[in-house]
Amino acid sequence: MARADITSQSIDLQSDNGAVLFSLIQGEQLAYQITLDWLLSVASFDFEAVVMEADNNGTGELPSVAKTGGVNTTLTVVKPVSSGNWNATTAYDYGVIVSRTIFGVLTSFQKKSYGVSINSTTPESDSVNWELYVNNKIILQFPSSLSSTYATQPTPNLPVFGFFELAISETGNAFNRTWKPMRGAIQFNYSPTKLV
């Protein structure tokens, strides 16, 4: 059987769907929920999300390099937290996440989908008040001050950019793996209310 030349890379063993673009109006303060389909739970992972100022030159085009000595911002990453194992005598608020452990084994997470109530019916048997929840979601928080101290500011027709990346690391193992499943650019557009 003939072998391929070592320099003919025809199979990419580590690929992704492409880079992302967040488009923000300067001064917006937003939160984005990210679902990590390949995780069953975010509980045992550390998350880091950063934005670096790009070397904006006032043309409105996406730069190809980061600004030397530019502004670097670490974003807040929120992991929804389970309120612990479900208890029949506890009143749970809408949106609360509980774990279901049976005989010491975690069987599922459930999210309160309706009202506030004490209900002795187990969540998996009460589809009116509870829904199955996969604990594989995080929330990225973009503060309103992001890009406000960049050397180049957006104009009515020309945005400025920053570079974004999300890193996910295992914890508690002898060899903790780190993945970087999301990266790309953030476009900051002009905002009259930011300037008034």
Residue, then its C-alpha position, 0 to 999 in steps of 0.5 A: m500500500a502506498r503511503a502519503d508524503i509526510t508533508s501532505q496534510s489531508i486530514d485535520l485531526q483537530s478542527d473547529n467550525g470557524a471563528v466567531l464574531f460578536s458585534l457590540i455597540q460600544g457601551e452595551q452590557l450583555a450576557y451570552q449563554i454558551t452551550l458546550d455540547w461536548l460536556l455533560s457538566v461544567a462543574s469540574f472545569d475552569f473557564e477563562a475568557v479574554v478580550m485583547e485590543a486589536d491594532n485598530n488603525g481607523t480604517g474600520e477593517l479587522p486588523s491582523v494583529a493585537k495592539t502592542g501594549g493594548v488593553n487586555t480584559t478578562l471577562t466574567v464567566v458564570k457557571p450556573v450552580s446547582s442548589g444541591n440535591w432536590n428536597a421534597t420540603t423545600a420551596y424552589d424558585y423559577g430557574v433554580i437547578v437541582s441535582r437528582t441523586i438516587f442511591g448516591v449516583l447523580t442521575s440528572f439535573q432538573k431546572k424549575s420551569y414554573g412558579v415557586s412551590i413546595n411539591s413532594t412530586t419528584p422533578e422527573s415526574d412533574s413536567v409542569n414544574w420541572e424540566l430536564y437540564v443539562n449542566n453544560k452551559i456557561i454565561l459570558q458577561f461583556p461589561s459596558s466599559l469594554s473598548s472604552t479605553y482603546a487607543t482608537q475609538p469607533t466613528p459613525n461609519l468605522p468600528v474598532f475590534g478586539f480579539f476574543e478567546l474562551a479556554i476550558s481547563e480540567t481540574g483535579n487530574a494528574f494531567n489537566r487538559t485545556w481546550k480553546p473551543m471558541r475564539g474570534a473577534i469583537q466588533f465595537n460600533y459607534s454609540p451616541t449614548k456612550l458619548v453624551 
